[in-house]
């Protein structure tokens, strides 16, 4: 099936390649009229192109071509959350693919099973070290987004969804496009606003609460175990399930909702950021009654991941390659974080830096001209992004820093430039003649 948003994507990519557009791209409204579709369909197309680092959005200005991407370089790209190609285990996976194909198991080219590849499910269950979890609770879906589609875009959803604010921007756009009834609860450096959370869930209107408990996207923060236990208690009291996205399991430490209360949690573990988005495979662990419904939907909505990919992923996860590759990835991330921390010296506002994660966050006062800062850095080739699209609150002024897409020297250069510009703007606040006022 050819979706309307993919037509828009193909059109824009073609026009960019032909240099019809050289800087700013058409407005959302203009494309909606041209393709006789809704604004949300155009936004979906732009979001997908943004995820591929082909375009970027400027707050209240529109969408622009990512010239760095067009030139094939991402030297100063702190904007995108797409994994750095250099960090993906190409050589290891080539060897694993050769081994799997050498077995000549033709069944791997056939349709997947409702619950996924049994050997992969068994391996992932064994890794959980929880004898109370049965294999019937473990499924393989077509990526984390596929899991969310099966949970929220089908008849499984009977009530509303509550999500953190800010949260994963693709999830917010997905719920808008699908017209999924939802509400938000505030999250910041200190965690989730528990008073607001209880005030909302006690209405009984919510079936699910979506949370990224570790290495939050976009904030990079982890929830404290004490707060997580309070949220679990609320889930039991007001009868809702917690959907937990553990997208960076290999680099994360500490408790998860799933480890604390598997009976109240729908746990999603994906491999896109560490092994590669290509596999389109995620592990979902759910209470048996929900797992059964998910398996049914996988069967009839074609929501399963390709069997060959699942078999390769299994062999890779069991190999020494995986252990070594993840250790190398952790070392690279920690090196970049150390350089980022050193380069950030003198930054005048609050910030959060993870111990080992993909994102850091910088917090600015409400009256700070953040758009001016981003535009000035963009002119000089430094691509940063605020959390527009990740939040419904316009007064939140936060930068999400992608920590893994740049090399160490570029990290040091760009972050020092960022700090210098912030200090200049902060120092100019009282001078009415300065451009940054």
GUMI-750237 format. One line per field, with one value per residue (C-alpha): residue number from 1; x, y, z; residue in one letter. Coordinates in steps of 0.5 Angstrom, whole numbers, padded with zeros to 4 digits. Layout:
# GUMI-750237
pos <- c(NUM,...)
x <- c(X,...)
y <- c(Y,...)
z <- c(Z,...)
code <- c(A,...)
***
This chain:
# GUMI-750237
pos <- c(1,2,3,4,5,6,7,8,9,10,11,12,13,14,15,16,17,18,19,20,21,22,23,24,25,26,27,28,29,30,31,32,33,34,35,36,37,38,39,40,41,42,43,44,45,46,47,48,49,50,51,52,53,54,55,56,57,58,59,60,61,62,63,64,65,66,67,68,69,70,71,72,73,74,75,76,77,78,79,80,81,82,83,84,85,86,87,88,89,90,91,92,93,94,95,96,97,98,99,100,101,102,103,104,105,106,107,108,109,110,111,112,113,114,115,116,117,118,119,120,121,122,123,124,125,126,127,128,129,130,131,132,133,134,135,136,137,138,139,140,141,142,143,144,145,146,147,148,149,150,151,152,153,154,155,156,157,158,159,160,161,162,163,164,165,166,167,168,169,170,171,172,173,174,175,176,177,178,179,180,181,182,183,184,185,186,187,188,189,190,191,192,193,194,195,196,197,198,199,200,201,202,203,204,205,206,207,208,209,210,211,212,213,214,215,216,217,218,219,220,221,222,223,224,225,226,227,228,229,230,231,232,233,234,235,236,237,238,239,240,241,242,243,244,245,246,247,248,249,250,251,252,253,254,255,256,257,258,259,260,261,262,263,264,265,266,267,268,269,270,271,272,273,274,275,276,277,278,279,280,281,282,283,284,285,286,287,288,289,290,291,292,293,294,295,296,297,298,299,300,301,302,303,304,305,306,307,308,309,310,311,312,313,314,315,316,317,318,319,320,321,322,323,324,325,326,327,328,329,330,331,332,333,334,335,336,337,338,339,340,341,342,343,344,345,346,347,348,349,350,351,352,353,354,355,356,357,358,359,360,361,362,363,364,365,366,367,368,369,370,371,372,373,374,375,376,377,378,379,380,381,382,383,384,385,386,387,388,389,390,391,392,393,394,395,396,397,398,399,400,401,402,403,404,405,406,407,408,409,410,411,412,413,414,415,416,417,418,419,420,421,422,423,424,425,426,427,428,429,430,431,432,433,434,435,436,437)
x <- c(0000,0003,0001,0000,0005,0010,0008,0010,0016,0018,0016,0020,0026,0026,0025,0031,0035,0034,0035,0028,0028,0035,0034,0027,0021,0014,0009,0005,-0001,0001,0003,-0004,-0007,-0003,-0004,-0011,-0009,-0009,-0004,-0002,-0001,0004,0007,0008,0012,0016,0018,0020,0025,0027,0028,0033,0036,0034,0031,0030,0025,0026,0021,0015,0019,0018,0022,0029,0034,0039,0045,0050,0046,0046,0054,0054,0057,0055,0061,0057,0050,0047,0040,0038,0037,0039,0045,0052,0053,0060,0058,0053,0057,0057,0063,0060,0053,0056,0060,0053,0049,0054,0053,0046,0045,0050,0045,0041,0034,0029,0024,0027,0025,0017,0012,0014,0010,0005,0009,0016,0022,0021,0029,0030,0024,0027,0034,0031,0026,0033,0036,0031,0033,0025,0022,0015,0015,0013,0014,0007,0008,0014,0013,0017,0014,0016,0020,0018,0014,0010,0009,0006,0002,-0001,-0002,-0005,-0008,-0012,-0018,-0013,-0014,-0021,-0019,-0014,-0007,-0003,0004,0010,0011,0016,0016,0019,0016,0015,0010,0006,0006,0003,-0002,-0004,-0005,-0009,-0013,-0011,-0015,-0009,-0007,0000,0003,0010,0017,0023,0030,0027,0022,0015,0009,0006,0001,-0002,-0001,-0005,-0010,-0011,-0011,-0016,-0021,-0021,-0020,-0013,-0012,-0004,0001,0007,0014,0022,0024,0032,0036,0029,0028,0029,0032,0037,0034,0033,0027,0029,0026,0022,0018,0017,0015,0010,0007,0007,0002,-0002,-0003,-0005,-0010,-0013,-0012,-0008,-0002,0005,0008,0015,0020,0027,0030,0037,0038,0045,0047,0042,0043,0038,0031,0026,0018,0018,0024,0020,0013,0012,0005,0003,0008,0008,0016,0019,0026,0028,0035,0035,0040,0045,0045,0041,0034,0035,0032,0026,0025,0023,0022,0015,0014,0006,0001,-0001,-0008,-0005,0000,-0005,-0009,-0002,-0001,-0008,-0006,0000,-0003,-0008,-0005,0002,0006,0011,0019,0022,0024,0031,0032,0030,0035,0041,0039,0039,0046,0049,0046,0049,0056,0062,0061,0055,0059,0065,0061,0057,0063,0066,0060,0060,0067,0065,0059,0063,0069,0064,0060,0067,0069,0062,0062,0069,0067,0061,0065,0062,0055,0051,0044,0042,0043,0043,0049,0048,0053,0052,0047,0045,0042,0044,0039,0040,0035,0034,0030,0023,0025,0032,0032,0033,0031,0036,0041,0039,0039,0046,0049,0046,0049,0056,0054,0052,0046,0042,0035,0030,0024,0019,0015,0017,0012,0006,0008,0011,0014,0019,0026,0030,0036,0036,0044,0045,0051,0053,0053,0059,0067,0071,0074,0067,0064,0069,0069,0061,0060,0065,0062,0055,0057,0061,0054,0050,0054,0054,0047,0046,0051,0047,0040,0041,0043,0037,0041,0044,0041,0040,0035)
y <- c(0000,0007,0012,0019,0021,0017,0020,0027,0025,0022,0029,0033,0028,0029,0036,0037,0033,0037,0043,0046,0048,0050,0052,0053,0048,0049,0050,0045,0048,0049,0041,0039,0043,0040,0033,0034,0031,0034,0038,0032,0028,0033,0033,0026,0026,0032,0028,0022,0026,0030,0023,0021,0028,0030,0036,0040,0045,0052,0054,0058,0059,0052,0047,0047,0043,0040,0042,0038,0031,0033,0034,0027,0030,0030,0033,0038,0035,0035,0035,0028,0022,0017,0013,0015,0010,0009,0006,0001,-0006,-0007,-0012,-0017,-0017,-0019,-0025,-0027,-0026,-0031,-0036,-0036,-0036,-0042,-0046,-0045,-0045,-0043,-0043,-0036,-0033,-0035,-0031,-0030,-0033,-0029,-0029,-0029,-0033,-0038,-0039,-0031,-0031,-0036,-0033,-0026,-0029,-0033,-0026,-0023,-0028,-0028,-0035,-0032,-0029,-0035,-0035,-0034,-0027,-0025,-0023,-0020,-0014,-0010,-0005,-0001,0003,-0003,-0005,0002,0001,-0005,-0003,0004,0004,-0003,-0005,-0007,0001,0002,0008,0014,0014,0018,0020,0024,0031,0032,0025,0022,0026,0020,0018,0024,0025,0018,0019,0025,0022,0016,0021,0017,0020,0022,0027,0029,0030,0034,0031,0035,0034,0031,0027,0026,0031,0025,0030,0032,0024,0022,0027,0025,0018,0017,0019,0012,0015,0012,0005,0006,0011,0011,0012,0012,0011,0010,0015,0019,0022,0028,0030,0024,0023,0017,0016,0015,0008,0011,0015,0009,0005,0011,0010,0003,0004,0009,0004,-0002,0003,0006,0000,0002,-0001,0002,0002,0002,0004,0001,0003,0004,-0003,-0004,0003,0003,0002,0002,-0001,-0001,-0001,-0008,-0010,-0008,-0010,-0014,-0015,-0008,-0007,-0007,-0007,-0006,-0007,-0005,-0005,0000,0005,0000,-0006,-0002,0000,-0004,-0010,-0007,-0012,-0011,-0015,-0014,-0017,-0016,-0019,-0026,-0023,-0017,-0021,-0026,-0020,-0017,-0024,-0024,-0017,-0019,-0025,-0021,-0014,-0016,-0014,-0019,-0018,-0021,-0028,-0028,-0021,-0025,-0031,-0026,-0022,-0028,-0031,-0024,-0023,-0030,-0028,-0025,-0020,-0017,-0017,-0013,-0009,-0006,-0005,-0001,0003,0004,0007,0011,0014,0015,0019,0024,0025,0027,0031,0034,0036,0039,0043,0045,0049,0056,0054,0059,0055,0048,0042,0034,0030,0022,0017,0013,0015,0018,0025,0031,0037,0044,0048,0056,0061,0063,0070,0067,0068,0061,0061,0067,0062,0056,0060,0064,0057,0054,0060,0057,0050,0048,0044,0044,0043,0045,0040,0043,0037,0033,0037,0041,0046,0052,0055,0050,0052,0046,0044,0036,0035,0028,0026,0020,0023,0027,0026,0028,0034,0036,0036,0040,0045,0046,0046,0051,0055,0054,0056,0062,0065,0063,0067,0073,0073,0073,0078,0083,0082,0089,0093,0095,0096,0089,0084,0079,0083)
z <- c(0000,-0002,0004,0002,0007,0003,-0003,0000,0002,-0005,-0008,-0003,-0004,-0011,-0011,-0007,-0011,-0017,-0013,-0014,-0007,-0004,0003,0006,0004,0003,0008,0011,0009,0002,0001,0005,-0001,-0006,-0004,-0002,0005,0012,0016,0020,0014,0012,0019,0019,0012,0015,0021,0017,0013,0020,0023,0017,0018,0011,0013,0020,0023,0025,0031,0028,0021,0018,0015,0012,0008,0012,0008,0012,0010,0003,0003,0006,0013,0020,0023,0028,0028,0035,0032,0030,0034,0029,0031,0028,0022,0025,0031,0028,0028,0020,0020,0026,0023,0016,0019,0023,0016,0013,0018,0018,0011,0010,0014,0008,0013,0008,0013,0015,0008,0010,0014,0021,0027,0031,0037,0033,0033,0038,0039,0040,0045,0049,0049,0051,0056,0059,0060,0064,0070,0072,0073,0074,0067,0062,0055,0053,0055,0050,0043,0038,0034,0028,0032,0038,0034,0031,0038,0040,0033,0036,0043,0041,0034,0035,0039,0045,0047,0050,0054,0054,0054,0059,0057,0060,0057,0054,0051,0044,0039,0034,0039,0040,0032,0032,0037,0033,0026,0029,0033,0039,0046,0050,0055,0058,0065,0066,0067,0068,0071,0078,0075,0074,0077,0082,0084,0077,0075,0081,0079,0072,0073,0079,0074,0071,0064,0063,0060,0059,0062,0057,0060,0058,0065,0063,0058,0057,0050,0050,0057,0058,0065,0069,0074,0081,0084,0090,0085,0080,0086,0087,0080,0081,0087,0083,0077,0082,0086,0079,0075,0069,0066,0065,0058,0059,0053,0054,0048,0050,0055,0053,0056,0062,0069,0075,0076,0071,0072,0069,0074,0080,0077,0071,0072,0071,0066,0058,0057,0050,0049,0042,0039,0034,0037,0039,0034,0028,0026,0020,0024,0026,0031,0039,0044,0048,0055,0057,0062,0059,0057,0053,0050,0047,0044,0041,0038,0035,0032,0029,0025,0022,0022,0019,0025,0026,0024,0018,0021,0018,0021,0028,0027,0025,0031,0036,0033,0034,0041,0043,0040,0043,0037,0041,0048,0044,0040,0046,0050,0045,0044,0051,0051,0045,0049,0055,0052,0048,0055,0058,0053,0053,0060,0060,0054,0058,0063,0064,0062,0066,0067,0069,0065,0065,0063,0063,0066,0059,0054,0048,0050,0055,0056,0057,0061,0059,0063,0060,0057,0054,0046,0045,0037,0036,0039,0035,0028,0030,0031,0025,0020,0023,0021,0028,0028,0035,0037,0042,0045,0040,0038,0044,0048,0048,0053,0049,0055,0056,0053,0053,0048,0047,0045,0041,0044,0039,0032,0033,0033,0040,0036,0033,0040,0044,0038,0038,0045,0047,0041,0044,0051,0048,0045,0051,0055,0050,0050,0057,0058,0053,0057,0060,0053,0049,0043,0043,0037,0042,0046)
code <- c(X,X,X,X,X,X,X,X,X,X,X,X,X,X,X,X,X,X,X,X,X,X,X,X,X,X,X,X,X,X,X,X,X,X,X,X,X,X,X,X,X,X,X,X,X,X,X,X,X,X,X,X,X,X,X,X,X,X,X,X,X,X,X,X,X,X,X,X,X,X,X,X,X,X,X,X,X,X,X,X,X,X,X,X,X,X,X,X,X,X,X,X,X,X,X,X,X,X,X,X,X,X,X,X,X,X,X,X,X,X,X,X,X,X,X,X,X,X,X,X,X,X,X,X,X,X,X,X,X,X,X,X,X,X,X,X,X,X,X,X,X,X,X,X,X,X,X,X,X,X,X,X,X,X,X,X,X,X,X,X,X,X,X,X,X,X,X,X,X,X,X,X,X,X,X,X,X,X,X,X,X,X,X,X,X,X,X,X,X,X,X,X,X,X,X,X,X,X,X,X,X,X,X,X,X,X,X,X,X,X,X,X,X,X,X,X,X,X,X,X,X,X,X,X,X,X,X,X,X,X,X,X,X,X,X,X,X,X,X,X,X,X,X,X,X,X,X,X,X,X,X,X,X,X,X,X,X,X,X,X,X,X,X,X,X,X,X,X,X,X,X,X,X,X,X,X,X,X,X,X,X,X,X,X,X,X,X,X,X,X,X,X,X,X,X,X,X,X,X,X,X,X,X,X,X,X,X,X,X,X,X,X,X,X,X,X,X,X,X,X,X,X,X,X,X,X,X,X,X,X,X,X,X,X,X,X,X,X,X,X,X,X,X,X,X,X,X,X,X,X,X,X,X,X,X,X,X,X,X,X,X,X,X,X,X,X,X,X,X,X,X,X,X,X,X,X,X,X,X,X,X,X,X,X,X,X,X,X,X,X,X,X,X,X,X,X,X,X,X,X,X,X,X,X,X,X,X,X,X,X,X,X,X,X,X,X,X,X,X,X,X,X,X,X,X,X,X,X,X,X,X,X,X,X,X,X,X)
***
